[in-house]
């Protein structure tokens, strides 16, 4: 469970903010952030979920379901693919955060919210997160970071409050499945999304399907490698992914890890 003083500090931070527009992805961190913000600030807290071509539709569905369960107001903000991201550049995370949060700041100002906040936590300081530079430049508030609350404490608090997201695996946008400096094609994003959803439905919760030209490189937790390698399951997966459009289907024996397509194997994707 989170340290009592940290939780008190979090509540104090939110109360002092007065009103907040929360960038809500449906992940572990942002789910707890909007839950507590709504609990403390009532109708002065609202969730905003960005819909872009590189966000999986099932993630949007889960975000909507979460807000429905807890009666949290939610607005879906649709944005096209930013021109700066079309070649999936090395600094895509910075560019993406800049575009998305600039948009949210305009909406928040128009609708009368004092601040825009996100779910960045204390552990993210040591992770490879170039997008944090954009958050700092745009003066986005990160209450978990300000209260020194860690990822594990967020999971513990989420479980304490009965949130269905408490043990949800980490996800990231579909651009992280494509090598940097590669032209982003919508059909490829759709293939990746459908492939990962198929694997998730098979029970492989933490999964990535990395695209290398016409080859799919599947990453699952090391503990699941034996299961996914079973002939019946591997054939089922191979048949499905080829049906989706992949020519070759491979299993990465190193297993799932964040940022395996990032420069110098840095984290986080």
C-alpha positions in Angstrom: 0.0 0.0 0.0 1.2 3.5 -0.7 2.8 5.4 2.2 0.1 7.4 4.1 2.0 10.6 3.9 2.4 10.2 0.1 -1.3 9.7 -0.4 -2.1 12.7 1.8 0.3 14.8 -0.3 -1.4 13.5 -3.5 -4.8 14.6 -2.2 -3.4 18.0 -1.2 -1.9 18.5 -4.7 -5.1 17.7 -6.4 -7.2 19.9 -4.0 -4.8 22.8 -4.7 -5.1 22.4 -8.4 -8.8 23.1 -8.1 -9.9 21.6 -11.4 -8.1 19.3 -13.9 -8.3 17.8 -17.3 -6.7 14.4 -17.1 -5.0 12.8 -20.1 -6.5 9.3 -19.9 -5.2 6.4 -21.9 -6.9 3.6 -19.9 -3.6 2.4 -18.6 -2.7 1.6 -14.9 -1.4 5.1 -14.1 -3.9 7.4 -15.8 -6.8 5.2 -14.6 -5.9 5.7 -11.0 -5.2 9.4 -11.7 -8.7 10.1 -13.1 -10.3 7.9 -10.5 -8.8 9.8 -7.5 -9.1 13.2 -9.2 -12.8 12.6 -9.8 -13.2 11.3 -6.3 -11.6 14.4 -4.8 -12.7 17.2 -7.3 -16.0 15.7 -8.4 -17.3 17.5 -11.5 -14.1 19.6 -11.7 -12.2 16.6 -13.0 -12.7 15.2 -16.5 -11.0 12.5 -18.6 -9.8 13.2 -22.1 -8.7 10.3 -24.3 -6.9 11.0 -27.5 -7.8 8.9 -30.5 -5.1 8.7 -33.2 -4.4 6.3 -36.0 -1.6 4.7 -33.8 -3.8 3.9 -30.8 -5.4 0.5 -30.7 -9.2 0.6 -30.8 -9.5 -2.0 -28.0 -7.6 0.4 -25.8 -10.2 3.1 -26.4 -12.9 0.6 -25.7 -11.3 -0.2 -22.3 -11.0 3.5 -21.5 -14.7 4.0 -22.2 -15.7 1.0 -20.1 -13.6 2.2 -17.2 -15.3 5.6 -17.2 -18.7 4.0 -17.5 -18.1 1.8 -14.5 -17.1 4.7 -12.3 -19.4 7.4 -13.8 -16.4 9.6 -14.8 -17.0 12.1 -17.6 -15.0 11.3 -20.7 -14.4 13.0 -23.9 -12.7 11.4 -26.9 -10.5 13.8 -28.8 -9.8 12.6 -32.4 -6.5 13.7 -34.0 -5.0 12.8 -37.4 -1.5 11.5 -37.8 0.8 14.4 -37.3 3.0 15.1 -40.3 6.1 15.1 -38.0 5.4 11.4 -37.1 5.0 10.0 -40.7 8.6 8.7 -40.8 8.5 7.4 -37.2 11.5 9.6 -36.2 13.8 8.9 -33.2 12.2 11.7 -31.3 8.6 10.6 -32.0 7.7 10.4 -28.3 8.6 14.0 -27.8 6.9 15.2 -31.0 3.8 13.2 -30.2 3.4 14.4 -26.6 4.0 18.0 -27.8 1.1 17.7 -30.3 -1.3 15.8 -28.0 -0.8 17.9 -24.9 -0.8 21.2 -26.8 -4.3 20.1 -28.0 -5.4 19.2 -24.5 -4.2 22.5 -23.1 -6.3 24.4 -25.6 -9.4 22.3 -24.7 -8.8 22.6 -21.0 -8.5 26.4 -21.3 -11.6 26.6 -23.4 -13.6 24.4 -20.9 -12.3 26.2 -17.8 -9.9 23.7 -16.3 -7.0 25.1 -14.4 -4.5 22.3 -15.3 -3.9 19.4 -17.6 -2.4 16.4 -15.8 -1.1 12.9 -16.7 -0.1 9.7 -14.9 3.7 10.0 -14.9 5.0 8.4 -11.7 8.2 8.6 -9.6 9.8 5.6 -11.3 9.5 7.2 -14.8 12.4 9.6 -13.9 14.9 6.8 -14.4 13.2 5.4 -17.5 13.8 6.4 -21.1 10.9 8.7 -21.7 11.7 11.6 -24.1 8.1 12.6 -24.0 8.7 14.0 -20.5 10.6 16.9 -22.0 7.4 18.0 -23.8 5.4 17.7 -20.6 7.8 19.9 -18.8 7.8 22.5 -21.6 4.0 22.6 -21.6 3.7 22.8 -17.8 1.7 19.6 -17.6 1.2 18.5 -14.0 2.1 15.0 -12.9 0.6 14.6 -9.4 2.0 11.1 -8.9 5.5 12.3 -9.7 5.1 15.4 -7.4 4.0 13.1 -4.6 6.9 10.6 -5.2 4.4 7.8 -5.8 5.9 4.7 -7.5 4.5 2.3 -10.1 4.1 -0.4 -7.5 2.3 2.0 -5.2 -0.1 2.9 -8.0 -0.9 -0.8 -8.5 -1.4 -1.2 -4.8 -3.7 1.8 -4.6 -5.6 0.6 -7.7 -6.1 -2.8 -6.1 -7.2 -1.1 -2.8 -9.9 0.9 -4.6 -11.0 -2.1 -6.6 -10.0 -0.8 -10.0 -9.9 -3.5 -12.8 -6.7 -1.9 -14.1 -4.5 -2.7 -11.0 -2.7 -5.6 -12.7 -3.0 -4.5 -16.3 0.2 -4.9 -18.3 2.0 -1.9 -19.7 1.0 -0.8 -23.2 2.3 1.7 -25.6 1.2 3.2 -28.9 1.5 1.1 -32.1 4.4 3.3 -33.5 6.6 1.5 -31.0 6.2 -1.7 -33.0 7.8 -0.2 -36.1 11.5 0.6 -36.4 12.5 4.3 -36.2 12.9 6.2 -39.5 10.4 3.9 -41.2 7.4 5.3 -43.2 4.2 4.7 -41.2 1.6 2.9 -43.2 -2.0 2.6 -41.8 -2.4 -0.9 -43.1 0.7 -2.0 -41.1 -0.7 -0.4 -38.0 -4.0 -2.2 -38.5 -2.2 -5.5 -39.0 -0.2 -5.1 -35.8 -3.3 -4.1 -33.8 -5.3 -7.1 -35.0 -2.3 -9.5 -34.4 -1.8 -8.3 -30.8 -5.5 -8.4 -30.0 -5.6 -12.0 -31.3 -2.6 -12.9 -29.0 -4.2 -11.1 -26.0 -7.4 -13.0 -26.5 -5.4 -16.2 -26.5 -4.2 -15.3 -23.0 -0.8 -13.7 -23.7 -1.5 -10.4 -21.8 1.9 -8.8 -22.1 2.7 -9.0 -25.8 4.3 -7.1 -28.7 4.2 -7.8 -32.4 7.2 -5.9 -33.9 7.1 -5.3 -37.6 10.2 -5.8 -39.7 9.2 -5.3 -43.4 7.0 -8.4 -44.0 8.1 -10.2 -40.8 6.3 -10.3 -37.5 8.5 -10.7 -34.4 6.4 -11.7 -31.4 7.5 -10.9 -27.9 5.8 -12.5 -24.9 6.8 -12.9 -21.3 9.6 -15.4 -21.0 7.4 -17.6 -18.9 5.0 -17.9 -21.8 7.5 -18.9 -24.4 7.0 -22.6 -23.8 3.2 -22.3 -24.1 3.3 -20.2 -27.3 5.8 -22.6 -28.8 3.4 -25.6 -28.6 2.7 -26.8 -32.1 -1.1 -26.4 -31.9 -0.8 -22.8 -30.6 2.1 -21.7 -32.8 0.2 -23.0 -35.9 -2.9 -21.2 -34.9 -1.0 -17.9 -34.4 1.0 -18.4 -37.6 -2.1 -19.0 -39.7 -3.9 -16.0 -38.2 -1.0 -13.6 -38.7 -0.4 -14.7 -42.3 -4.1 -14.2 -42.9 -3.6 -10.7 -41.6 -0.9 -10.1 -44.1 2.4 -11.0 -42.5 4.6 -13.2 -44.7 6.9 -14.5 -41.9 6.0 -15.1 -38.3 8.8 -15.4 -35.7 9.1 -15.7 -31.9 11.7 -13.6 -30.1 13.4 -16.0 -27.7 14.6 -13.1 -25.5 11.0 -12.5 -24.6 9.0 -9.3 -24.1 10.9 -6.3 -23.1 10.1 -2.6 -23.3 11.9 -0.6 -26.0 13.4 -3.4 -28.1 13.2 -1.1 -31.1 14.4 2.0 -29.4 17.9 3.4 -30.2 20.6 1.5 -28.1 17.9 -0.7 -26.6 16.8 2.1 -24.2 13.5 1.8 -22.4 10.2 2.5 -22.8 7.9 1.2 -25.5 
